[in-house]
Amino acid sequence: MERRPLGRTTREVAVVGQGTWYIDQGDRGSAVAALRRGLDLGMTHVDTAEMYGDAELVVADAIQGRRDEVFLVSKVLPQNASRAGTVAACERSLARLRTDRLDCYLLHWPGNHPLEDTVAAFETLRRSGKIVSWGVSNFDVDALDAVLAIAGPGAIACNQVLYHLQERAIEHAVIPWCESHGVAVVAYSPFGHDSFPTPRSAGGRVLQEIAERHGATSRQVALRFLVRRPALFAIPKAADPAHVGENAAAGGLQLTDAELARIDAVFPRGPRRRGLPML
Ligand SMILES: NC(=O)c1ccc[n+]([C@@H]2O[C@H](COP(=O)([O-])OP(=O)(O)OC[C@H]3O[C@@H](n4cnc5c(N)ncnc54)[C@H](OP(=O)(O)O)[C@@H]3O)[C@@H](O)[C@H]2O)c1
């Protein structure tokens, strides 16, 4: 599994990690086994959130005894992101995750509490060692500018945003902003949540052709495209251990410039739109 520095944190993080939204919905034992298989295969970047029901409890079981291997991320809901509320939400997540620290703590999306208060809480948590770094999620460039003005350069570790082959809006402004400020971009829903291109579509056929040339799969090719630049990471969610194995293998795949160009052409990013798409 390829690893690279995540933003300006000093941590080398797996380029393909593991999401956990809805991972608490099926059989708990197999969800834990799937996450642990992912850790075995190097997918040690684990993303969860207070919003995801019991997902933090599933993650707690999966990382039991292996905490130091993991780059553990959770998120505060915007309605909880006041100064005191952020600290309290973090402490609840730490208790559910049965750990003493998060490697990165994110504001799940922009809300109504002043960003100054959320940033102050993040800094309090960082100084006390309850979080190692912090970042944001679903932030467009205006909101990123606002956080930068409050926190200063180097403070935002990452921006976690919707990014998959059929939704490339962040390429217009968000990725360039993050690259120029040393902020990692973490692609969520990298398979489109539930709408991966079928082999019957033009795009799906191109993915399959490229995959066959590498002895790989279309999803592996898609993941590799999404992490093709140094600032980019992806966090597919898979509760099925076979899916986990497939996704992990994308971390070692290399695509040629010509293959990246073919994918770029068949999944056009489209014109710039107002607002940031999110799930
Ligand atoms: N910050 C935010 O606002 C935000 C929003 C959405 C998501 N997220 C994060 O991003 C993570 C990923 O996004 P997501 O869960 O929305 O969707 P996703 O990762 O794009 O897709 C998940 C779906 O793909 C299936 N899948 C995974 N690997 C597969 C494979 N190799 N072959 C076939 N099917 C496969 C999964 O099935 P199985 O589970 O059955 O394996 C699941 O149904 C989330 O879990 C969450 O941690 C963050």
The ligand as a MOL file (V3000), in Angstrom:
LIG
                    3D

  0  0  0     0  0            999 V3000
M  V30 BEGIN CTAB
M  V30 COUNTS 48 52 0 0 0
M  V30 BEGIN ATOM
M  V30 1 N -17.5280 13.7380 4.9510 0
M  V30 2 C -18.6880 13.4050 4.4360 0
M  V30 3 O -19.6140 14.2150 4.3470 0
M  V30 4 C -18.8740 12.0080 3.9040 0
M  V30 5 C -20.0070 11.6970 3.1320 0
M  V30 6 C -20.1190 10.4070 2.6320 0
M  V30 7 C -19.1420 9.4470 2.9050 0
M  V30 8 N -18.0800 9.7680 3.7140 0 CHG=1
M  V30 9 C -17.0270 8.7750 4.0510 0
M  V30 10 O -16.5770 8.1570 2.8490 0
M  V30 11 C -16.7580 6.7490 2.9510 0
M  V30 12 C -16.9970 6.1270 1.5880 0
M  V30 13 O -18.1520 6.6510 0.9690 0
M  V30 14 P -19.5320 5.8390 0.8560 0
M  V30 15 O -19.6390 4.8520 1.9310 0
M  V30 16 O -20.5850 6.8760 0.7190 0 CHG=-1
M  V30 17 O -19.4840 5.1160 -0.5650 0
M  V30 18 P -18.4210 4.3330 -1.4800 0
M  V30 19 O -17.1930 4.0250 -0.7260 0
M  V30 20 O -18.3240 5.1220 -2.7400 0
M  V30 21 O -19.2300 3.0150 -1.8060 0
M  V30 22 C -19.5730 2.0830 -0.8150 0
M  V30 23 C -20.3330 0.9620 -1.4910 0
M  V30 24 O -19.4800 0.3310 -2.4500 0
M  V30 25 C -19.4430 -1.0710 -2.1780 0
M  V30 26 N -18.1000 -1.5430 -2.4920 0
M  V30 27 C -16.9440 -1.1940 -1.8680 0
M  V30 28 N -15.9020 -1.8130 -2.4390 0
M  V30 29 C -16.4060 -2.5790 -3.4420 0
M  V30 30 C -15.8190 -3.4510 -4.3890 0
M  V30 31 N -14.4960 -3.6510 -4.4230 0
M  V30 32 N -16.6530 -4.0830 -5.2580 0
M  V30 33 C -17.9770 -3.8880 -5.2440 0
M  V30 34 N -18.6030 -3.0580 -4.3670 0
M  V30 35 C -17.8130 -2.4090 -3.4750 0
M  V30 36 C -19.7640 -1.2280 -0.7150 0
M  V30 37 O -20.3030 -2.5150 -0.5090 0
M  V30 38 P -20.0260 -3.4050 0.8250 0
M  V30 39 O -20.1040 -2.4830 1.9940 0
M  V30 40 O -21.0830 -4.4460 0.7640 0
M  V30 41 O -18.6380 -3.9970 0.6860 0
M  V30 42 C -20.7740 -0.1160 -0.5240 0
M  V30 43 O -22.0540 -0.5400 -0.9470 0
M  V30 44 C -17.9420 6.6270 3.9180 0
M  V30 45 O -18.1060 5.3230 4.4010 0
M  V30 46 C -17.5700 7.6560 4.9500 0
M  V30 47 O -16.5740 7.1620 5.8240 0
M  V30 48 C -17.9120 11.0440 4.1830 0
M  V30 END ATOM
M  V30 BEGIN BOND
M  V30 1 1 1 2
M  V30 2 2 2 3
M  V30 3 1 2 4
M  V30 4 1 4 5
M  V30 5 2 4 48
M  V30 6 2 5 6
M  V30 7 1 6 7
M  V30 8 2 7 8
M  V30 9 1 8 9
M  V30 10 1 8 48
M  V30 11 1 9 10
M  V30 12 1 9 46
M  V30 13 1 10 11
M  V30 14 1 11 12
M  V30 15 1 11 44
M  V30 16 1 12 13
M  V30 17 1 13 14
M  V30 18 2 14 15
M  V30 19 1 14 16
M  V30 20 1 14 17
M  V30 21 1 17 18
M  V30 22 2 18 19
M  V30 23 1 18 20
M  V30 24 1 18 21
M  V30 25 1 21 22
M  V30 26 1 22 23
M  V30 27 1 23 24
M  V30 28 1 23 42
M  V30 29 1 24 25
M  V30 30 1 25 26
M  V30 31 1 25 36
M  V30 32 1 26 27
M  V30 33 1 26 35
M  V30 34 2 27 28
M  V30 35 1 28 29
M  V30 36 1 29 30
M  V30 37 2 29 35
M  V30 38 1 30 31
M  V30 39 2 30 32
M  V30 40 1 32 33
M  V30 41 2 33 34
M  V30 42 1 34 35
M  V30 43 1 36 37
M  V30 44 1 36 42
M  V30 45 1 37 38
M  V30 46 2 38 39
M  V30 47 1 38 40
M  V30 48 1 38 41
M  V30 49 1 42 43
M  V30 50 1 44 45
M  V30 51 1 44 46
M  V30 52 1 46 47
M  V30 END BOND
M  V30 END CTAB
M  END
